[in-house]
């Protein structure tokens, strides 16, 4: 059960929203799609789901395009939430899941399991408009997974959630993956992508600028960070060739360098100045890579 995106393009008049995206997403994987607003993420999601026709290229799930006839195998959490405020949580889910072909008894049983998992059992008969934004988001998430989809598309699932609810939702996403669901999601919160994703793609103005295994991307990326703990004045390090930036911290500084050779030059320069409590070379964070690749398009 592989999701195949083959040279997909989408044009709106003269504007190319997506320009030649090719991806293969394996069954049961957790795949991240990154990019600033307007990069083409949501448009790509809508083409995967069959909500938009591509200008060129094709999208297939298990060898066939997705359409409304296969809605029972798809889960979709849109960035713009779409619950009915005057309906109760129970009424809402009964209506939406009947559209997926589920039976009433199964819907209620699964709904109560999810409400228990999210610690919101008391909201079953509450109107959606009476819930906080965070709890509305939980209900929207439940609506996207209650029917146990094979393929789950999550567009900014953690947006607006506090840390407790973010952790709760993150665990639910991991449990779904462990159960075999193929998950594709976008997020501006790089920590969530780093903790959840095995593979990712980064889009810029509709084009792929980075694609591959997250661990290998970070390991092979030329840019590195050097963590320095020292009471010495460290601004002089900015003059060393190959230093990209220096950020002061309460313990010393974080110095971004082009490669390991520059880090070695830093080490010898610092050693001549006196005692250093810590000198550690680490791979760049996904945030660093995102900012570097997204360039002026980033809205982080």
N, C-alpha and C positions, 0 to 999 in steps of 0.2 A: 504494500500500500504506500506508494511513493507519490509525492506531489512534484510534478514536473512543470517548470515555468521556462518556456523555450522562446528566447529572443522577443519578449513581449514589449510592445510599444503602445502608447496611448497619446493621441494628439487631440487637443481641443482647439480647433481652428489652427492658428500658427504656433500655438504653445505646445511643446512636447513635455507632458507631465511625467511620462515614463519612457525611457529611450534604450531599448535593447537589453532588458533584464533577463538573464538566464540563471536558473537555480534548480537544484535537485535537493529535495528535503525528504529524508528517509523516515520510514514508519517509526513512531515512538520517540522521535527526537524532539529537542527543545531548541527552536531556531529563533534568533533575534533579528529584527529588522530595525536599523537605526537610521537617523537622518534628522536634520532640522525641519521645522515646519515648511511645507512646500516641496520637500525632497522627493515625494512620490510614494510614500509608504501606504497611505490610505487608499490611493488610487490602485496600487498593486493589490491590496487586500480585496478591493471590490471586484477586480478582474478575476482573482482566484475564486471568489464566491459566485461569479456569474452575474453580479449586479451591474457590471459594466462590460461591454464588449471591447476587446482589444482592437487597436487599429491594425496591428500586425502581430504575428506570433500566436502561441497557444498556451493554455493552462489546462493540465489534466490531473485528476486524482484517480489512482488505480486504473489509468489508461483512458479515462473518459472525462469530458468537461463536466464541471459542476453546474447544476441548475436547480430550480425549485423542486423538481421531482426527486432530488436526492437530499432534500433539506434535513431529513432525519439523521444523516451521518455527519452533519456540519454543526458546529457551534460558533457563534459570532458575537463578540462583545465590541460594539462600536465605540469610538471615542466620544461621540455625541450620544448620550444616554437617551433611551426611548421608552420609558415606562409610562403606564397610564395612571396619573396621580389620584384619580377618584376611585380606582379599584383597590380592593384589599390585596395583600400579598398572595393569599391563597387564590383569589379570583384571577389575579394576574397570571400566575403560573399555570393554573388549570387551562386558561384560554390559550396561552402560548404553546403549551406542550400538547394540547389536542391538535394544534396545527402541525405538530411534528408526528402525529399518529399514535401518541401514547394513550393508554387507558387511564380513566380517572383514578382507580385504585392505586395504580403504579405511580401516578403523578404525586398523589398525596403522601404515599409512603416515602418516596425519594425526597420530596420537599421537606418533610419533617426531619429526615436524616441530615440534610444540608443546613437547615435552620439550627439544629443541635450542634453541628460542627462549627458554625459561625457564632454560636452562643446568642442567638436572637429568636429563640422559640416563641417568646411572648408576642412577636410581631406577626404571627401567621394571619390574624384577622384584623390587622391594622391597615388603614389606607396608606398607600405609598407616600402621599403628600404629608403624612404625619411623622415620617421617619427622617432622621438626620441624613445629610448627603452621603456620609460614609456607609450607613446602613442601606440606603437606596442603591449604592454601588454594589453592595453584597448581593442584594436581590437581583440586580441586573446580571451579575456574574452567575448566580444560580440559574437564571433563565437561559444562559448560554451553555450550561453543562448538564442540566437536569436529565436530559434524554441520552446521556452517555455518548457523545459524538466521537467519531473516529478521528476527525480533524477539527481542531479548535483554533480560531483566529481571535487574538486579543489585541485590540488597538488601545494602547495606553491604559492597561488595566489598573495600575497603581496610582494614577493621577488623583490627587486630592485626598489620599488616604493618610491617616496618622500612622506613626511607626508600629503600633500594636496591630492595627487592621492590615497594614502592609505585610507584616510577618504572617498573619493568619491567612491572607490570600496567597502569599508565596508558598506556604505549606500545602494549601489546597491544589495549587498548580503542579507542584512536585508530585503529589499523590496521584493526580490524573496522569501525569507522564509515566509514573511507575506502573499504572494500570494499563498502559499501552496507547494512550492518546497521543497523537502527533500534534504538537503545539507550535504555533508561529505567533510571535508577539512583538509589538513595538513598545519602546519606553524611552523617555528622556532621562530616567533615573539609572545612571550607569551601574550603580551598585547592584541593582536587581538583575541587570543583564549579565554582569560578571558572575553572580552567584547562581544563576539559573541556566545560562546558555552554554551549549557545547559548540555550536556553530553560529555564524552571524553574517549578515550582509549590511553594508553601509551605503546609502544612496545620497547623492548630491545632485540636485537639479535633474532628477530622474535617471541618472546614470550610476552604475555600480563603481564605487571608488575603493571598496575593500570587501573581501569575501573569503571565508575560510574558517578553520577551526580556531576558536578563541585562544586557546593555549599556545598554538603554533604562531598565531599572529603576534601575540605579545612577546614571545621568545625571539622571534626573528626581526621584530621592529627595531630599527637602528637606534632610535631615541631611548635613552635610559634616564633614570632618576638616581641621584646620590643623596642619601640622607646623612646629614652631618650634625653631630651634637658637640658643640664647642662654645666656650665663652669668648673666643677670639673674634676680632672683627673679620668678617668674611667677604665683604663687598669686593675686595681685590680679586676674588675668584672670577668675577664677571669679565675680567680682561683676558682670561685664558682662552685661547682659540678653541672653538668647538663647544663652548658653553652657550646654551640657548637662552636660559633664564635662571635667575636666582630669587628664591622666595624666602624671606626671613621668617623664622619660627621662634617660639619662646626658648627652644633648646639650641638653636643654631640656624640651619638653613636647609632647604631642599633645592638642589641644583639640578637642572635638566641639561643633559649633555647629549651630544650627537652619537657617541658610541663608547665602548669600553676603554679605548685608548685615551680618550679625553678624561675619563674617570681616573685612569692611572696618573695622568698629569696633575689632576686635582690632588690626588693623594700625596704626591711628592711635594707639591706646593704647600699643602697644609702641614706636612711633617716638619717643615723648616720653621714654622711659626710657633710651635709649642704643643701642649697637651690637647688631644682630641678624645672625647669620651666615646664617640661612635662615628663610624664611617661605613656606610652600607650601600651597595649598589643593588637597585631593584629594577624589575621590568616596568615599563610605563603602565599607568592605569588606563583603563578603557576610556576614561574621561580625557586623558591626555591625547590619546589616539584620535578620539572623536573630534576634539578641538583642532588638532593638526590637520585632519582630513577634511572636516566640514568647512574649515577656513572661515571666511567672512559670512557664510550662510548660517553659522550656528546661532541659535537663540537660547542657548543654555544659560 
